[in-house]
């Protein structure tokens, strides 16, 4: 179960906070922080350069609130990291909270750790994702297989409805410089160099190779592409929002492209933990067959199924093998 606690005791070493950070002030015009008049904020700070720079820049932007550090319990030194982040938070005038999640060893560790982290972070939390993270996300989506939503990457403001990314237009080099000017020494996470994780291979192998092939920095190119696609995605989302995804008749009458999008949003919103992958095209096709009356119900991943009753679709937990009238197949 997630735990929350204050970190007692003195800081785990000297932290020189409160620097004027003139370079950081210049970067503020490229950041997308909330208006300070809207009240205090919550910042997710792991202690790396991106999240520490997020804290510094939020301070320079006039924001107050709390810093939240999530310990995944995966490394022996993580307790000391929480104390270091607590010391930095105090130096910049932020309250501090430590939250602990327990992640079992096994496959898909990154995704499970991310889900667990977001489960203990509050709605509207500010995170330190940068343009480099954006480029990596787009490439990861491509190799997994993606549509327009994946090419749009993480949205500039809220990528999820409850996560804000103020630094998405900054580069990692910018966050390192902010920390240097603020006289903060970011924590080094050795897992960021572990080539078992696909994102690290994208970061350390694929993007440098693409830079060499293109003879230029491809990160801004990918980020600009994401902005263009995100505009189109937002337009389609607005149109799809007018469709009730549970109304089988409305789904049948709607353009299939918008019906798919309405269903995808509905089915994804039911997943716990946020940032889940959307249902596959095959699953969406099966749900449309249920809406059309070809089948009474169909299977979804995660032990769920969609069934139709009196013209309405519902998602229920699957309790047994599918009946002969249900659409089957792998998603």
Secondary structure in CASP SS format (residue, H / E / C, confidence):
PFRMAT SS
TARGET T0000
AUTHOR 0000-0000-0000
METHOD secondary structure of the structure
MODEL  1
X C 1.00
X C 1.00
X E 1.00
X E 1.00
X E 1.00
X C 1.00
X C 1.00
X C 1.00
X C 1.00
X C 1.00
X C 1.00
X C 1.00
X C 1.00
X C 1.00
X C 1.00
X C 1.00
X C 1.00
X C 1.00
X C 1.00
X C 1.00
X C 1.00
X H 1.00
X H 1.00
X H 1.00
X H 1.00
X H 1.00
X H 1.00
X H 1.00
X H 1.00
X H 1.00
X C 1.00
X C 1.00
X C 1.00
X C 1.00
X C 1.00
X H 1.00
X H 1.00
X H 1.00
X C 1.00
X C 1.00
X E 1.00
X E 1.00
X E 1.00
X E 1.00
X C 1.00
X C 1.00
X C 1.00
X C 1.00
X H 1.00
X H 1.00
X H 1.00
X H 1.00
X H 1.00
X H 1.00
X H 1.00
X H 1.00
X H 1.00
X H 1.00
X H 1.00
X H 1.00
X C 1.00
X C 1.00
X C 1.00
X C 1.00
X E 1.00
X E 1.00
X E 1.00
X E 1.00
X E 1.00
X E 1.00
X E 1.00
X C 1.00
X C 1.00
X C 1.00
X C 1.00
X C 1.00
X C 1.00
X H 1.00
X H 1.00
X H 1.00
X H 1.00
X H 1.00
X H 1.00
X H 1.00
X H 1.00
X H 1.00
X H 1.00
X H 1.00
X H 1.00
X H 1.00
X H 1.00
X C 1.00
X C 1.00
X C 1.00
X E 1.00
X E 1.00
X E 1.00
X E 1.00
X E 1.00
X E 1.00
X C 1.00
X C 1.00
X C 1.00
X C 1.00
X C 1.00
X C 1.00
X C 1.00
X C 1.00
X H 1.00
X H 1.00
X H 1.00
X H 1.00
X H 1.00
X H 1.00
X H 1.00
X H 1.00
X H 1.00
X H 1.00
X H 1.00
X C 1.00
X C 1.00
X C 1.00
X C 1.00
X C 1.00
X E 1.00
X E 1.00
X C 1.00
X C 1.00
X C 1.00
X C 1.00
X H 1.00
X H 1.00
X H 1.00
X H 1.00
X H 1.00
X H 1.00
X H 1.00
X H 1.00
X H 1.00
X H 1.00
X H 1.00
X H 1.00
X H 1.00
X H 1.00
X C 1.00
X C 1.00
X C 1.00
X H 1.00
X H 1.00
X H 1.00
X H 1.00
X C 1.00
X C 1.00
X C 1.00
X C 1.00
X C 1.00
X C 1.00
X E 1.00
X C 1.00
X C 1.00
X C 1.00
X C 1.00
X E 1.00
X E 1.00
X C 1.00
X C 1.00
X C 1.00
X C 1.00
X C 1.00
X C 1.00
X C 1.00
X H 1.00
X H 1.00
X H 1.00
X H 1.00
X H 1.00
X H 1.00
X H 1.00
X H 1.00
X H 1.00
X H 1.00
X C 1.00
X C 1.00
X C 1.00
X C 1.00
X C 1.00
X C 1.00
X C 1.00
X C 1.00
X H 1.00
X H 1.00
X H 1.00
X H 1.00
X C 1.00
X C 1.00
X C 1.00
X C 1.00
X H 1.00
X H 1.00
X H 1.00
X H 1.00
X H 1.00
X H 1.00
X H 1.00
X H 1.00
X H 1.00
X H 1.00
X H 1.00
X H 1.00
X H 1.00
X H 1.00
X H 1.00
X H 1.00
X H 1.00
X C 1.00
X C 1.00
X C 1.00
X C 1.00
X H 1.00
X H 1.00
X H 1.00
X H 1.00
X H 1.00
X H 1.00
X H 1.00
X H 1.00
X H 1.00
X H 1.00
X H 1.00
X H 1.00
X H 1.00
X H 1.00
X H 1.00
X H 1.00
X H 1.00
X H 1.00
X H 1.00
X H 1.00
X H 1.00
X H 1.00
X C 1.00
X C 1.00
X C 1.00
X C 1.00
X C 1.00
X C 1.00
X E 1.00
X H 1.00
X H 1.00
X H 1.00
X H 1.00
X H 1.00
X H 1.00
X C 1.00
X C 1.00
X H 1.00
X H 1.00
X H 1.00
X H 1.00
X H 1.00
X H 1.00
X H 1.00
X H 1.00
X H 1.00
X H 1.00
X H 1.00
X H 1.00
X H 1.00
X H 1.00
X C 1.00
X C 1.00
X C 1.00
X C 1.00
X C 1.00
X C 1.00
X C 1.00
X C 1.00
X C 1.00
X C 1.00
X C 1.00
X H 1.00
X H 1.00
X H 1.00
X H 1.00
X H 1.00
X H 1.00
X H 1.00
X H 1.00
X H 1.00
X H 1.00
X H 1.00
X H 1.00
X C 1.00
X C 1.00
X C 1.00
X C 1.00
X E 1.00
X E 1.00
X E 1.00
X E 1.00
X C 1.00
X C 1.00
X C 1.00
X E 1.00
X E 1.00
X E 1.00
X E 1.00
X E 1.00
X E 1.00
X C 1.00
X C 1.00
X E 1.00
X E 1.00
X E 1.00
X E 1.00
X E 1.00
X E 1.00
X C 1.00
X C 1.00
X C 1.00
X C 1.00
X C 1.00
X C 1.00
X C 1.00
X C 1.00
X E 1.00
X E 1.00
X C 1.00
X C 1.00
X C 1.00
X C 1.00
END
